[in-house]
Amino acid sequence: MKNIFFQLFIFLVIISCHNSKNELPNIIFIMADDLGSAELGSYGQKNIITPNIDNLSLQGMSFTQAYSGSSVCAPARSVLMTGLHTGHTRVRGNFGFGGVTGLGGKEGRVPLKKEDVTFVEILKDNGYKTGMIGKWGLGEPNTSGEPNKKGFDYFFGFLNQRRAHSYYPDYLWENSKKLFLENNDGKGKDYSHNLFLKKTLSFIEKNRNSPFFLYLPLCIPHSGYEIPQILDIYKEKKWINKQKIYASMVSTMDNSVGKIMEKLKDLDIDKNTYVFFTSDNGAAQINDEWKIFKSNGILKGKKRDPYEGGIRVPLIVRNPSMIKKNSKSDIVTYFPDFFPTILELINVNYTNKIDGLSIAPTLLGENQNFDQRYLYWEFYEKNGWKATRFKNWKAIKNNIHFGTDQPIELYNLINDPSEETNLSSKFPDIIKKAEQIFSEAHYPSENWFWKFQNSKIEKIYNQ
């Protein structure tokens, strides 16, 4: 009799553990490339049609003051993966001193190192199946920064961001092997984004019965501007061809989001899945042909700039079981926050220092106050700059490659979201606070320096 009770006890423990594991939420993080903060219908766009992403907003929470980790590709991704801002993270630019020569032919590609912990590694250690489909940019082949060495069970896409500028590549990586695309040998038939969607749906199907994390850093709508065909909704527009192609690219991405959501519902797992949607930085083009889209809305600047147009991004999060429908949050958040947010959502403790703060309470309907923290960015292109936001203040120091003793611009983002009025002369105490942040937030890097500090690296910047 005792043996029967013991066997029953063991059985119940196994069932309990099994149920607990299955209750872990799935997580999908979709990141567009160079999508402006106002290029979605739910963020005010009038000319580009994005019904599926807009529906994510109606079914979830939209953030009105969300920021990327950087104003350009690689460092934004490094900040996202490590939870460390660009004063601390490993990869602080697309090119750095001492990096390897990438597959795109440019030297200076700095990979993540073994000691750089990604949140993906933690998810994997806690029972998640992990996949990445899209553009990586944090490690060339045979370096310590390969996706499969940083927590991903499965990887499909581009390692090198410069090669991702073509949507008809001659090959893509599948884990550590090259998958040659023979149809693209002068023919241009295999559109990389369509291949990404196919692999995405397959990954979801394959891992439907276990908790999974899927990272989708898509290439759309980054240049070059290519599409298999202009969508019907834009063919009759009185636009130039480039405008039709660009709008079709964004809407093609939107259609893919719709297919992903359909797959989750068909598999009956959408109610236990967090879907994040954002962009890696602001729009790359805002002038001339691009004016009709008003890609960054009223925000000043674009990609690579320290102004809001360079770093402000859309952020939508959906989970119908946990997040209130059609809700909005004006909490100030940025990429370092994703690391602790995900770990809190799955109830995993992490004691190493990171720069982000969890917004899980906000997602779950609780009030949070981040007034005591600051956001920080540093950037080594365009003559070098630093920027910080604390409370309603935004401080910017430009031209740092010529010396750190540069004037600081100061804006009140609540009263002046377009950053038109520099208030630096009126608030010396705020300027002093900004100087303190600029000093304490920067940790010296072996790969990135201001040019006046080390002339050897001058050739690497501004490419």
Secondary structure, DSSP 4 states (H G I P E B T S, - for coil): -HHHHHHHHHHHHHHHHHHHHHTSPEEEEEEESS--TT-SGGGT-SSS--HHHHHHHHHSEEEEEEE-S-SSHHHHHHHHHHS--TTTSS--SSS-TTPBPPTTS-S-BPPPPTTS--HHHHHHHTT-EEEEEEE--S--TTSTT-GGGTT-SEEEEESSTTGGG-SS-SEEEETTEEEE-GGGSSS----HHHHHHHHHHHHHHHTTTS-EEEEEE--TTSSS---SS--HHHHTSSS-HHHHHHHHHHHHHHHHHHHHHHHHHHTT-GGGEEEEEEESSS-S--SGGGGGG-TTTT----TT-SSHHHHEEEEEEE-TTTS-TTEEE---EEGGGHHHHHHHHTT----S--S----HHHHTT-----TT-EEEEEE-STT-EEEEEETTEEEEEE-GGG-S---EEEEETTT-TT-----TTT-HHHHHHHHHHHHHH----SS---TTT-GGGGGGS--
